[in-house]
Amino acid sequence: MSAATFALRGATIVPITSAPIEQGTIIVEDGRISAVGGPDLPVPEWIPVQDATGKWIMPGLIDAHTHLGVHETGEGWAGDDTNEMTEPNTAHVRALDAVNPVEAGFADAIRGGVLTACINPGSGNVIGGECVVVKTGGGRFVDELVVRSPAGIKSALGENPKRVYGEKGQTPKTRMGTAAVLRQAFVAAEKHRAAENPDRDLKLENLVKVLDREIPWRQHCHRADDIATALRVADEFGYRLVLDHGTEAHLLADVIAEKGVPVLFGPLLTARAKVETAKRFPENAVRMAEAGVKLVIMTDHPVVPIQYLIVQVMECVKAGLDRETALRSVTINPAEVLGVADRLGSLEAGKDADLCVWSGDPLDYYSKVEQAYIDGVPVS
């Protein structure tokens, strides 16, 4: 019998997209979920059954904004491939090409229940490059882990590119310059798209994917004025916008919700090291959710180590975020934002069997992941 075929019975199952099930049963066949139900759900006699009484079962958590594998844990300069800070627009570079899937962060992710991560370039450039969605285990090299590539283009507004290029005495050294770099890049991409037989240009080809809404624009921005700029430029060029960080997004929550723009909020377990993060509080997540913003909580690993994603969720619950919204913020919401909800983010028949067996309620600090499965195969 394949290790990817089994049933777990007796646990509290949290499917995310439906109500929790006491003494539930989940059946996995050939690496996919085939059924989820209560204690009376019949299990075919040829499927081995494991007793999970007293445990909790959740889909694998999804961290939608990390630098996992491109900023290696404990490797210093040698393992930091996060920013190609040689020009403001590096839309052509790919995080995929710098991921080391055997660095310690991947094992940490699994220990914390994070079985999927979006890996982004950094925020030193105005346009940083391609993002990639990967599973955090189950493969020998990164190509075997990929769920979606590309999964978006990373861009940054605010302090970071202004500081990096201002110190070099080149554009952009102001917020005006940063926005101008963005707009010029998209105008060039529009011309490339309109040309009959354009020469190959990796930068422009990636930007055309954004203009055509094939992939989202992942906009690093903290302050409300930078968020307003992100919304303004997105409206001008018509692309799908995702706000990463969103420290002051609560101040514009009604506008963001009306436009249907998701916010990837975090990291939360750090000091307010920059002016831009002065107004960061977990209560901001509550205000965004109450306004109807699609909320995702992320770590920005290694800024906050990826295994503490669930701890950040706990902090938001303490601040008043309701339990259902909190759990959705690290499961189905990021799956939808990343374009992988057909496979991940909830426990439903037909989806990948990426799930964790917790010793107790995942929102109890003392609970831990006792067993993790990716595609139905144990990875912890």
C-alpha positions, 0 to 999 in steps of 0.5 A: 500500500502506498504511503500516500494512501491512508485514513485518519479517524477521530480527530477534530478536523478543520477543513477551513471552507466548512465547519470543523468536524468533531471525531472526523475522518479524512481519507487520502488516496494516491496523494489526494484527499478523497473524502472528509467527513464525520465518524460515520464516513465509511473507509474502504477496507483496503485503506489503512486507518490511523487513530488520530483521537484527540488530535487536530487536523488542518491543511498545511499553512501557506506563507504568502511572502517569504525569502525562504531559500534565497536568504538562507538561514545562518549563512550570512552573505554567502547565502543571501541572494535576495536583491539584485541591486544593480539597477532599479528594474530587474523584472527579468530575474527569478527567485526560482533560480536562487532557491536552495531547498535544503537550507534549514528554513525548509525544515523549520517551515514544516515544523511550524506547519507551513507546507507551502510558501511564496518565495519573493525577491527582496525590496531593494529595487523598484521592480525586484523580479519573479515570485515562485510558489513552492511546497516546503518538502517532498523534493530533492531540488526546487523544480520538484517543489514548484506549485506555480511559477511565475506567481507574480512580480515583486515591486517596492515603494517607499523607503527601500528603493529610495535609500538604495538608489539615493545613496548611489546618486541615481534614480530613484532617490525620491518617491516621485522617482520611484513612481516614475520608474514604475510608470515608465516600465509599464509604458515600455511594456505596453509598446512591447505588447502592441508591436507585431514582432518584438525582439525578445526582452525578458523584462518586458515579457514579464511586465506584459504578463502583469498587464494581461493579468496573468500574474499579480503585481506584488507591491511592497508598501507600508505607509498609507501614502505609498499604498495610495500610490500603489492603487493609483498606478494599478488603476492607470495600467489595469493590473491585479494588485496585491499589497504586501506588508500594508502596515498602514492599510487599515487607514485606507481599508474601505478603499482597499476593500472596495477595489478588491485588493488583498493585503498580505500583512506582516511581519508582526514579531519584530521591533519597529525598525523603520519609520514606515512601521511605526504604526504597526499593531496586530489590531490593524488586521482586525480593522482591515478584516472588519472593512472587508479586506481579504487578509493574509498574514505572512512572516517575510521569513527570515525577518520573522522565522517561518515557523512562527507564522501561526504565532503571528496569527495568535497575536492577531486573535488576541487583538480581536481577529475572529478565529475563522478569519484568522485561520483563513488568513494562512490557508485559503486566503493566501491560496486564492491570492497565489492562484493555487486554491484549486490544489491547496488551502483547505481540506476538500475532496480532490485537493492535494493531501498537504495536511498537518496533525497537531497535538491540539488546537493550532491556536494554542501556543502549546500545540505542535505539529506531530506529523506533516504530510505533503501529497500524502507522504510524511515529511516530518 
